[in-house]
């Protein structure tokens, strides 16, 4: 139960900050708890209704994380290099290494999706 609670809280904190930034111009002071409720209650209710569903939910989160944290950065860097945009950070390796990261990340993603949907 502690693992579930700590996972929900840590994921909710990041999403809560994101929603606060997204809604800050539209949100009144009295609705300040809205981002907390939007981020914490749905997964908490899901875990209460279906306790074994936590592992499935973490699997879905892992699939999204691979896209967000493994595949997206090399794609953005390759696009920026292709367009000739000025770099604020210099990645020292070549485009071939970035493409290798993309291939490995894509394989990871395919295996994760297969694991979730085949089992």
C-alpha positions in Angstrom: 0.0 0.0 0.0 2.9 2.3 0.7 4.3 1.8 -2.8 0.9 2.7 -4.3 0.5 5.7 -2.1 4.0 7.0 -2.8 3.7 6.4 -6.6 0.4 8.2 -6.7 1.7 11.2 -4.7 4.9 11.5 -6.7 3.0 11.4 -10.1 0.3 13.7 -8.8 2.8 16.3 -7.7 4.3 16.7 -11.2 0.9 16.7 -12.8 -0.5 19.1 -10.2 2.3 21.6 -11.0 1.6 21.3 -14.7 -2.1 21.9 -14.2 -1.5 24.9 -11.9 0.7 26.5 -14.6 -1.8 25.6 -17.3 -4.9 26.9 -15.4 -3.3 29.8 -13.4 -5.0 32.5 -15.5 -8.4 30.8 -15.4 -8.4 29.7 -11.8 -9.7 31.7 -8.9 -8.1 31.4 -5.4 -11.1 29.4 -4.2 -10.5 26.7 -6.8 -6.8 26.2 -5.9 -7.6 22.6 -4.9 -8.9 21.8 -8.4 -5.5 20.6 -9.8 -4.9 18.4 -6.7 -8.3 16.8 -7.2 -7.8 16.4 -11.0 -4.5 14.6 -10.5 -4.9 12.6 -7.3 -8.5 11.5 -7.2 -8.8 9.6 -10.5 -5.9 7.2 -9.9 -6.7 6.9 -6.2 -10.3 5.9 -7.0 -9.0 3.5 -9.7 -6.7 1.8 -7.1 -9.5 1.6 -4.6 -12.0 0.1 -7.1 -9.5 -2.3 -8.7 -6.5 -2.9 -6.4 -4.7 -5.2 -8.9 -5.0 -2.5 -11.6 -2.1 -0.5 -10.1 0.5 -2.6 -12.0 -1.5 -2.1 -15.2 -1.6 1.7 -14.6 2.1 1.8 -13.9 2.7 -0.1 -17.2 0.7 2.5 -19.1 2.6 5.2 -17.4 5.9 3.5 -18.4 4.8 3.4 -22.1 4.0 7.1 -22.0 7.3 7.8 -20.2 9.3 6.1 -23.0 7.7 8.3 -25.5 8.1 11.5 -23.4 11.6 10.9 -22.0 13.4 8.6 -24.4 12.0 9.2 -27.9 10.9 12.8 -27.9 14.3 14.5 -27.0 16.3 12.9 -29.8 13.5 13.7 -32.3 13.4 17.3 -31.2 17.2 17.6 -31.4 17.3 16.1 -34.9 14.5 18.4 -36.1 16.3 21.4 -34.6 19.6 20.4 -36.2 17.9 19.9 -39.6 16.3 23.3 -39.4 19.6 24.9 -38.4 18.3 26.4 -35.2 20.8 28.0 -32.8 21.5 25.6 -30.0 21.4 26.7 -26.4 22.8 23.3 -25.4 25.3 21.4 -27.5 24.9 17.6 -27.6 28.4 16.3 -28.3 27.5 13.2 -30.3 26.5 12.9 -33.9 23.1 12.4 -35.5 23.9 8.7 -36.0 24.1 8.3 -32.2 20.7 10.1 -31.9 19.2 7.8 -34.4 20.6 4.8 -32.5 18.9 6.2 -29.3 15.7 6.4 -31.3 16.0 2.8 -32.5 16.7 1.5 -29.0 13.9 3.6 -27.6 11.5 2.4 -30.2 12.4 -1.2 -29.5 11.8 -0.5 -25.8 8.5 1.0 -26.5 7.4 -1.9 -28.8 8.4 -4.5 -26.1 6.6 -2.6 -23.4 3.4 -2.3 -25.5 3.6 -6.0 -26.3 4.1 -6.9 -22.7 1.0 -4.9 -21.6 -1.3 -5.9 -24.3 -0.3 -9.5 -24.9 -0.4 -10.5 -21.2 
